Amino acid sequence: MLKQLTARAKRWGVICLSLAVIIFAMAFMPTQAALVYQNQTPRRLPIYRVAREDKKIAISFDCAWGTEHTDQILAALDKYKVKCTFFAVEFWVEKYPDYVTKIVQRGHEFGTHSKTHSHMAKMDKAAIISELESSSAAIERLTNQQVKLFRAPFGEYNDSVISCAEGLGLYTIQWDVDSLDWKDLSATAICERVIKRTKSGSIILCHNNGLHTAESLDMIFSTLISCGYEFVPISQLIYTGENQIDYHIDSRGEQHLKDSRA
């Protein structure tokens, strides 16, 4: 019995010692939160919104399927003199070149939404670069404008996707206001979601072929403009520079100028 108790005590001693070592190591190991605070986290983030107080905001439309509601969207944009950003997939650009031209002639800008609308976070770097280069070239051939913005299909990204885009001179753009128009919400529901969530520096996500998107725009534009907001294309909302030293993106995906870093 004494031998059994002694053996059991030794085992507990080893366990306690191991736990003490682990706790000690964790106490001196930088946590992920600490790394984020120190801007040393290896995780790459797209721009979800922009830190600014001038009430500038941006609305964007992803273009991958159809054009049935696009003319109505363009009419609403014209009515309220709103300029915006369209993110187009290459096969949409090739299928509807007249709409690409029409959109650019109205003063709006294009970003790429990839070549094939695939899950790019599952691709290797060569495939990601091919998606971005091919789709950007297709847009540039029709618009004669350099593509500077990229939105990942399904909003999916990882470090590789963002670094490949950055290497091609593209800013990866997410959103902080999701209209959920792709769920075929009513125009009223879309409007309420957008108005409730929008603040200075917001990026609003819509789709050019949402069933009730176009119908919701009159109320969205009239309400937000009356509240003092100014709609601008995303390229005019975000901070740009020769390199990332000019700005930083915090752990929430909010982009800040360098001088505003805490």
C-alpha positions in Angstrom: 0.0 0.0 0.0 2.8 2.4 0.9 4.5 1.7 -2.4 1.2 2.4 -4.3 0.7 5.7 -2.5 4.3 6.7 -3.2 4.0 5.9 -6.9 0.7 7.8 -7.0 2.3 10.8 -5.3 5.1 10.8 -7.8 2.7 10.8 -10.7 0.8 13.7 -9.3 4.1 15.5 -8.7 5.0 15.1 -12.4 1.6 16.3 -13.5 1.7 19.4 -11.3 5.2 20.2 -12.5 4.2 19.9 -16.1 1.2 22.2 -15.5 3.5 24.7 -13.8 5.8 24.7 -16.8 2.9 25.3 -19.2 1.5 28.1 -17.1 4.9 29.8 -16.8 5.4 29.5 -20.6 2.0 31.0 -21.4 2.6 33.9 -19.0 5.6 35.0 -21.1 4.3 34.0 -24.5 2.8 36.8 -26.6 -1.0 36.3 -27.1 -2.7 36.8 -30.4 -4.4 39.8 -28.9 -1.1 41.2 -27.9 0.3 40.6 -31.3 -2.6 42.4 -32.9 -2.2 45.3 -30.5 1.5 45.5 -31.3 0.7 45.2 -35.0 2.8 42.1 -35.2 0.0 39.6 -36.1 0.8 37.6 -39.3 -2.9 37.5 -40.2 -3.8 39.7 -43.3 -7.1 41.5 -43.5 -9.0 43.2 -46.3 -10.5 46.7 -45.9 -13.9 46.3 -44.3 -14.4 50.0 -43.6 -12.4 53.2 -43.4 -11.8 55.3 -40.3 -12.9 58.8 -41.2 -15.2 61.5 -39.8 -16.3 63.4 -42.9 -19.4 61.2 -43.5 -18.1 59.8 -46.8 -19.4 56.3 -47.6 -19.4 54.0 -50.5 -22.0 51.6 -52.1 -20.8 48.7 -54.2 -22.5 46.2 -56.5 -21.1 42.7 -57.2 -21.8 41.6 -60.8 -21.7 37.9 -61.5 -25.2 36.9 -62.7 -27.5 38.7 -65.1 -28.4 42.3 -65.8 -32.2 42.4 -65.4 -32.2 45.1 -62.7 -29.0 47.0 -63.7 -30.7 49.7 -65.7 -32.9 50.5 -62.8 -29.9 50.7 -60.5 -28.1 53.0 -62.9 -31.2 55.2 -63.1 -31.3 55.5 -59.3 -27.6 56.3 -59.2 -28.1 59.0 -61.8 -31.1 60.5 -60.0 -29.1 61.1 -56.8 -25.8 61.8 -58.5 -24.2 58.9 -56.7 -20.9 57.4 -58.0 -20.1 53.9 -56.9 -18.0 50.8 -57.5 -19.0 47.7 -59.4 -17.0 44.5 -58.8 -17.3 42.3 -61.9 -16.4 38.6 -62.6 -14.6 38.1 -65.9 -17.3 35.9 -67.4 -19.9 38.7 -66.6 -17.7 41.3 -68.3 -17.3 39.1 -71.4 -21.1 38.3 -71.6 -22.2 41.9 -71.0 -19.6 44.3 -72.5 -22.3 46.9 -73.4 -23.1 47.2 -69.7 -19.5 47.6 -68.7 -19.2 50.5 -71.2 -22.5 51.9 -70.0 -21.5 51.8 -66.3 -18.1 53.5 -67.0 -19.7 56.2 -69.1 -22.0 57.0 -66.2 -18.9 57.8 -64.1 -18.7 54.6 -62.0 -15.6 52.5 -61.4 -14.9 48.8 -61.7 -13.0 46.4 -59.5 -12.4 42.7 -60.2 -14.5 40.0 -58.5 -12.2 37.3 -59.9 -12.2 35.4 -63.2 -14.4 32.4 -62.3 -16.1 33.3 -59.0 -14.3 30.4 -57.3 -13.3 29.8 -53.7 -9.9 31.5 -54.0 -8.8 30.8 -50.4 -8.5 27.1 -51.5 -6.2 27.9 -54.5 -2.5 28.0 -54.7 -0.7 31.3 -55.4 -0.3 30.7 -59.1 -4.0 30.1 -59.5 -4.9 33.2 -57.5 -2.6 35.4 -59.5 -4.1 34.0 -62.7 -7.6 34.8 -61.5 -6.7 38.3 -60.7 -4.5 39.1 -63.8 -7.0 37.6 -66.3 -10.1 39.4 -64.8 -8.3 42.7 -64.4 -7.1 42.6 -68.0 -10.7 41.8 -69.2 -12.0 44.9 -67.4 -9.2 47.1 -68.5 -9.6 46.2 -72.2 -13.2 47.5 -72.1 -12.8 50.5 -69.8 -9.3 51.7 -70.5 -9.0 52.2 -66.7 -6.5 50.5 -64.4 -8.2 48.1 -62.0 -7.1 48.9 -58.4 -9.7 47.1 -56.4 -10.5 43.5 -55.7 -13.3 41.8 -53.9 -13.0 38.0 -53.2 -15.9 35.8 -54.2 -18.1 34.8 -51.3 -16.1 37.2 -49.2 -13.6 34.4 -48.6 -9.9 35.3 -48.2 -6.7 34.2 -46.5 -3.2 35.6 -46.2 -2.3 34.2 -49.6 -5.2 35.8 -51.4 -4.5 39.2 -49.9 -0.8 39.1 -50.4 -1.2 38.0 -54.1 -3.7 40.9 -54.7 -1.3 43.3 -53.0 1.6 42.1 -55.1 -0.5 43.0 -58.2 -1.3 46.5 -56.8 -4.8 45.6 -55.8 -6.6 46.7 -52.6 -8.7 43.9 -51.2 -12.1 45.3 -50.3 -14.7 43.7 -48.0 -17.7 45.5 -46.4 -19.1 46.4 -43.1 -22.7 46.9 -44.2 -24.3 43.8 -45.8 -27.7 44.5 -47.5 -28.4 40.8 -47.7 -30.2 41.6 -51.0 -29.0 38.3 -52.4 -31.5 36.6 -49.9 -34.3 38.4 -51.8 -35.3 40.5 -48.8 -38.0 43.1 -49.5 -36.9 46.6 -50.5 -38.0 47.9 -47.1 -36.0 45.2 -45.2 -32.9 46.0 -47.4 -33.3 49.7 -46.8 -33.7 49.3 -43.0 -30.6 47.1 -42.7 -28.4 49.5 -44.7 -29.6 52.7 -43.0 -29.3 51.3 -39.5 -25.8 50.0 -40.0 -24.2 52.8 -42.1 -21.8 55.2 -40.5 -18.9 57.4 -41.7 -16.4 55.3 -43.7 -18.8 52.5 -44.3 -18.7 50.2 -47.4 -22.1 48.9 -48.4 -22.5 45.5 -50.2 -25.2 45.1 -52.8 -25.6 43.0 -56.0 -26.6 44.2 -59.4 -29.1 41.4 -59.8 -30.7 41.4 -56.4 -34.5 41.0 -56.8 -35.4 44.1 -54.8 -32.1 45.9 -54.7 -32.9 48.6 -57.3 -36.3 49.2 -55.6 -34.6 49.9 -52.3 -32.1 52.5 -53.6 -34.4 55.5 -53.7 -35.1 55.3 -50.0 -31.5 54.4 -49.1 -30.0 57.3 -51.1 -32.6 59.9 -50.1 -32.4 59.0 -46.4 -28.6 58.8 -46.1 -28.0 61.9 -48.2 -30.5 63.9 -46.1 -28.5 62.8 -43.0 -25.4 64.4 -44.5 -23.6 61.4 -46.0 -21.7 61.7 -49.3 -21.4 58.7 -51.6 -18.1 58.2 -53.3 -16.4 55.4 -55.2 -14.4 53.1 -53.0 -11.1 54.2 -54.6 -11.9 57.7 -53.2 -13.0 56.4 -49.8 -9.9 54.3 -48.9 -6.5 55.6 -48.1 -3.9 54.8 -50.7 -0.2 55.2 -50.9 3.0 53.8 -52.4 3.2 51.2 -49.6 1.5 50.1 -46.4 3.6 52.4 -44.4 1.1 55.1 -45.3 -1.8 53.3 -43.6 -2.7 50.3 -41.4 -5.6 48.0 -41.0 -6.6 47.1 -37.5 -7.9 43.8 -36.1 -11.5 44.7 -37.1 -10.6 45.4 -40.7 -10.8 49.2 -40.3 -8.3 51.1 -42.4 -6.5 54.0 -40.7 -4.0 56.6 -41.8 -0.6 56.2 -40.3 -0.9 59.4 -38.3 -4.0 58.1 -36.6 -2.3 55.0 -35.2 -2.8 54.9 -31.5 
